[in-house]
Amino acid sequence: MSTIQDKVVIIMGASSGIGEATTKKLAQEGAKLVIAARRKERLKELVEFLPKADISYAVADVTNKDDVQAVVDLAVEKYGRVDVLFNNAGIMPQALLSDLRMNEWREMLDINVMGVLNGIASVLPIMQKQQSGQIVTTASEAGHVVFQQGAVYSGTKFAVRAIMETLRQEESKNNIRSTLISPGTVDTELHTTITDPERRNWIEELQHKIGLKSSDVADAVAYAIGTPDTVNVSEILLVPSKQVE
């Protein structure tokens, strides 16, 4: 039997890309799923695509703490516990700092950083009470290296690395595991959040040419979730074999 079988897993940002692929992967492994995102139709289609899965969905914006709490409450109401929270929602606008795109900066901070903190805040008291649980968060290779036009995006991912490592240290006494998933280029819809046309097209071409598949990242998430409770896979850094930077 899969070690993922019957685990109660919440997936935020489940409507496309890595979240969608992870939903399909964990459903195949027999997890009990509660998925959430802003796009209701996408969630509904995903649930209908998995008729044999034990799965529920809720519309939620990760920048809204009440929305995130409602998703966690749904999981607890239905299953009585939460074994895994996967913080996966994120955006990736890119531009030179001198372009002064302050609205984009704020949105990235709200989604990429506060969205993660909202997830942690909503689920941590439950996991502490259970004396068990795992929080998984999608970061990025950009949380390890910086690049031009990616200052704020990289900044949010460096911040998430710090938050998740501190979470691991603080909550190990409560048997709560912390896992950071840091992919390089992935062929997802993330490029659509870039408003500069030239940069967006360049990233899209790179994703299609050498990018990991969302299913590759989903496999990494499943590996981390499937390890014994005595093992904390603190971070997985995975990059395309043809990526050189």
Secondary structure as the mmCIF struct_conf table of DSSP 4:
data_model
#
loop_
_struct_conf.conf_type_id
_struct_conf.id
_struct_conf.beg_label_comp_id
_struct_conf.beg_label_asym_id
_struct_conf.beg_label_seq_id
_struct_conf.end_label_comp_id
_struct_conf.end_label_asym_id
_struct_conf.end_label_seq_id
TURN_TY1_P TURN_TY1_P1 THR A 3 ASP A 6
STRN STRN1 VAL A 8 MET A 12
BEND BEND1 GLY A 13 GLY A 13
BEND BEND2 SER A 15 SER A 16
HELX_RH_AL_P HELX_RH_AL_P1 GLY A 17 GLN A 28
TURN_TY1_P TURN_TY1_P2 GLU A 29 GLY A 30
STRN STRN2 LYS A 32 ALA A 37
BEND BEND3 ARG A 38 ARG A 38
HELX_RH_AL_P HELX_RH_AL_P2 LYS A 40 PHE A 49
TURN_TY1_P TURN_TY1_P3 PRO A 51 LYS A 52
BEND BEND4 ALA A 53 ALA A 53
STRN STRN3 ASP A 54 VAL A 59
TURN_TY1_P TURN_TY1_P4 VAL A 62 THR A 63
HELX_RH_AL_P HELX_RH_AL_P3 LYS A 65 TYR A 79
BEND BEND5 GLY A 80 GLY A 80
BEND BEND6 ASP A 83 ASP A 83
STRN STRN4 VAL A 84 ASN A 87
HELX_RH_3T_P HELX_RH_3T_P1 LEU A 97 ASP A 99
HELX_RH_AL_P HELX_RH_AL_P4 MET A 102 MET A 108
HELX_RH_PI_P HELX_RH_PI_P1 LEU A 109 MET A 114
HELX_RH_AL_P HELX_RH_AL_P5 GLY A 115 GLN A 130
TURN_TY1_P TURN_TY1_P5 GLN A 131 GLN A 131
STRN STRN5 GLY A 133 THR A 138
HELX_RH_3T_P HELX_RH_3T_P2 GLU A 141 GLY A 143
TURN_TY1_P TURN_TY1_P6 HIS A 144 HIS A 144
TURN_TY1_P TURN_TY1_P7 GLN A 148 GLN A 149
HELX_RH_AL_P HELX_RH_AL_P6 ALA A 151 GLU A 171
HELX_RH_3T_P HELX_RH_3T_P3 SER A 172 ASN A 174
TURN_TY1_P TURN_TY1_P8 ASN A 175 ASN A 175
STRN STRN6 ILE A 176 PRO A 183
BEND BEND7 GLY A 184 THR A 185
STRN STRN7 VAL A 186 VAL A 186
BEND BEND8 THR A 188 GLU A 189
HELX_RH_3T_P HELX_RH_3T_P4 LEU A 190 THR A 193
HELX_RH_AL_P HELX_RH_AL_P7 PRO A 197 ILE A 210
HELX_LH_PP_P HELX_LH_PP_P1 GLY A 211 GLY A 211
STRN STRN8 LEU A 212 LEU A 212
HELX_LH_PP_P HELX_LH_PP_P2 LYS A 213 LYS A 213
HELX_RH_AL_P HELX_RH_AL_P8 SER A 214 GLY A 226
BEND BEND9 THR A 227 THR A 227
TURN_TY1_P TURN_TY1_P9 ASP A 229 THR A 230
STRN STRN9 GLU A 235 LEU A 238
TURN_TY1_P TURN_TY1_P10 SER A 241 LYS A 242
#
